[in-house]
């Protein structure tokens, strides 16, 4: 049985290339990212969180839940195809619900 996968996305920041995008290009990028997330059946677990005030490495973070590992892989492939990693510096951690012991 497939187990849900949770992804913690830690955002370090956005590249100079991102800041040089026209508003329409930026909107197109984020519309594509949202469509990719929806297409694989992922959902946000809560809002974006501001963390710049608490550390010097990450400006924000958020959580996504995927129905299975294949969806997580497809999401990464989809946003890579859109060029997201050209514009955003981030780290991700995948996890599953831990059984209570």
C-alpha positions as CSV (number, residue, x, y, z in Angstrom):
1,X,0.0,0.0,0.0
2,X,1.3,3.5,-0.9
3,X,2.3,5.6,2.0
4,X,1.9,9.4,2.0
5,X,5.2,11.3,1.7
6,X,5.8,14.7,3.3
7,X,8.3,17.1,1.9
8,X,9.8,19.9,4.0
9,X,10.9,22.7,1.6
10,X,13.5,25.1,3.1
11,X,13.9,28.2,1.0
12,X,17.2,29.9,1.1
13,X,16.3,32.6,-1.4
14,X,15.9,33.6,-5.0
15,X,18.6,34.1,-7.6
16,X,19.4,37.3,-9.4
17,X,17.8,35.7,-12.5
18,X,14.5,35.4,-10.6
19,X,14.6,39.1,-9.7
20,X,15.2,40.0,-13.3
21,X,12.1,38.2,-14.6
22,X,9.3,40.4,-15.8
23,X,6.1,40.2,-13.7
24,X,4.4,38.2,-16.4
25,X,7.2,35.6,-16.5
26,X,7.2,35.3,-12.7
27,X,3.4,34.8,-12.7
28,X,3.8,32.1,-15.4
29,X,6.5,30.3,-13.4
30,X,4.3,30.2,-10.2
31,X,1.2,29.2,-12.2
32,X,3.2,26.3,-13.7
33,X,4.5,25.3,-10.3
34,X,1.0,25.3,-8.8
35,X,-0.3,23.3,-11.8
36,X,2.5,20.7,-11.4
37,X,1.8,20.3,-7.7
38,X,-2.0,19.8,-8.4
39,X,-1.3,17.4,-11.3
40,X,0.6,15.0,-9.0
41,X,-2.1,15.1,-6.3
42,X,0.0,17.0,-3.8
43,X,-1.4,19.4,-1.2
44,X,0.0,22.1,1.0
45,X,0.1,21.3,4.7
46,X,-0.4,24.8,6.1
47,X,0.9,28.2,5.0
48,X,4.3,29.4,4.1
49,X,6.3,30.1,7.2
50,X,8.7,33.1,7.7
51,X,11.9,31.9,9.3
52,X,14.4,34.7,8.5
53,X,14.0,36.2,11.9
54,X,15.2,32.9,13.6
55,X,18.2,31.9,11.4
56,X,20.6,33.2,8.8
57,X,20.2,30.4,6.3
58,X,16.5,30.0,5.5
59,X,14.1,32.8,4.7
60,X,10.9,30.6,4.7
61,X,9.7,27.1,4.6
62,X,6.5,25.1,3.8
63,X,5.3,21.5,3.8
64,X,3.8,19.4,1.0
65,X,2.1,16.1,1.2
66,X,2.2,13.6,-1.7
67,X,0.0,10.5,-2.0
68,X,3.1,8.4,-2.8
69,X,6.8,8.6,-3.7
70,X,6.1,8.5,-7.4
71,X,4.1,11.8,-7.0
72,X,7.0,13.4,-5.2
73,X,9.4,12.4,-7.9
74,X,7.0,13.6,-10.6
75,X,6.6,17.0,-8.9
76,X,10.4,17.5,-8.8
77,X,10.7,16.6,-12.4
78,X,7.9,18.9,-13.3
79,X,9.2,22.0,-11.5
80,X,12.7,21.3,-12.9
81,X,11.3,21.3,-16.4
82,X,9.8,24.7,-15.6
83,X,13.3,26.0,-14.6
84,X,12.4,26.6,-10.9
85,X,15.9,25.5,-9.7
86,X,17.4,28.3,-11.8
87,X,15.4,30.8,-9.8
88,X,15.2,29.4,-6.3
89,X,17.8,28.1,-3.9
90,X,16.3,25.5,-1.5
91,X,16.8,22.3,0.3
92,X,14.2,19.6,0.7
93,X,13.7,16.7,3.2
94,X,11.2,13.8,2.5
95,X,9.7,11.9,5.3
96,X,6.9,9.5,6.2
97,X,4.7,9.3,9.3
98,X,6.6,7.5,12.0
99,X,4.8,4.6,13.7
100,X,4.3,5.3,17.4
101,X,6.4,3.0,19.5
